[in-house]
Amino acid sequence: MLKRLRLKIILVLMLLMSGVLLAVLAAQTASNLRQYRAATDQVLYAALQRSRAALDPWSAAWDGDLDRDRELYTAIPAFCAVVDGEGQILLALSYNAAVDQADVTRAVSAARSTGKPFGRLPELGLRYRVEQTGRLTQIAFADLSWEQAAARQQVLSAGLIFAVAAACFFAVSWFLSRWLVRPVEESWQRQQQFVADASHELKTPLTVLLADADILLAHQDETVGSQRKWVEYIQEEGLRMKGLVQDLLFLARGDAQGWSPPRQDALSLSDLCQGCALSFEPVAFERGLTLSSAVSSGVTVTGSEDELRRLCAILLDNACKYCDPGGTVTLTLEKGERAVLSVHNTGQPIPAQAQPHLFERFYRADAARSRSQGGYGLGLAIAAAITQGHRGKIDLHSAPGEGTAFTVTLPLSKKGT
């Protein structure tokens, strides 16, 4: 699919750029051809003027300078014939054209046979123009070979320019297609990985559910009480699956609709954080941890209370899970230009190679430990999504001897500033 997409991008870019270049070259070629035609016509008019001067020398003074187009005569071979009413050639004047009486006769006959005042004689390689002066007819002829050669040269030059430009366009289109497809490719890979990971995570509880159901079916004569543990296992795995599906739906809705929480009145982030800290004190106590909090009062933000509560709970839960026994988890909330929420735990730092991937979906720095503690690797991805939806930023700092800290900065509510 991605390969076809790249080919389509290359084709579209090539067609667009080539079309523009072709239009420019066509316009330039047409303009040059008109200039060549105009130069030939100028020679024909000048030849007719010279012919009139030869027939009536006294009128030459009124026709202006007869030598102003001399350079054209030397560049473009031309000749002019004066014909009477019976078609007899009375006078023939040559301008740098090697023609004899037979050539002039053929040219005059071909021009008169067309019945047109001007045109081309392709079989003779001439362009002509007829002018009637009383009973006499003047026919000027100019060589077409120079015009045809110039036109061929123009077309060849345009073709060469187009060929070179097309090669350059292809190279540019190739690199642009790689650059344009890269985000799509990364998104596609993330989607494929997401589907694979989600399928894998759903497979485990489904396997347990089916196994427990098979055991219950194998003991159909037993009472529910005697088979209670299998029912509890089914219930437990069902709840785990429900939580996983809810997390997946939350992320999917955010991807489809954009991460923008419903606009609400200002809420107290201070009260919210204190409530979360209180709710996690039993969790910390059971794990032998010390949970402390330093929450500044009067910190208000605008957003979804449920989502911000979930954000705080995710960070506290994550800190408690990965804190060493006897360690300390600290929640702080400070008020500056923005609200700064930080959750820190002591213990082993997160490996440096894992830190850039922590906010990716289904990523676990310690997969075995996460599974044993019931994690799916979606918590931090949801935390990052909630933060993004509230126009905030989430950062991680983890180093040996310093523990791990997740810091969330959120814009303050205008009503609370």
Secondary structure, 3 states (H helix, E strand, C coil): CHHHHHHHHHHHHHHHHHHHHHHHHHHHHHHHHHHHHHHHHHHHHHHHHHHHHHHCHHHHHHHCCCCCCHHHHHHCCEEEEEECCCCCEEEEEEECCCCCHHHHHHHHHHHHHHCCCEEEECCCCEEEEEEEECCEEEEEEEECHHHHHHHHHHHHHHHHHHHHHHHHHHHHHHHHHHHHHHHHHHHHHHHHHHHHHHHHHHHHHHHHHHHHHHHHHHCCCCCCCCCHHHHHHHHHHHHHHHHHHHHHHHHHHHHHHCCCCCCCCEEEHHHHHHHHHHHCHHHHHHCCCEEEEEECCCCEEECCHHHHHHHHHHHHHHHHHCCCCCCEEEEEEEECCEEEEEEEECCCCCCCCCHHHCCCCCCCCCHHHHHHCCCCCCHHHHHHHHHHHCCCEEEEEEECCCEEEEEEEEECCCCCC
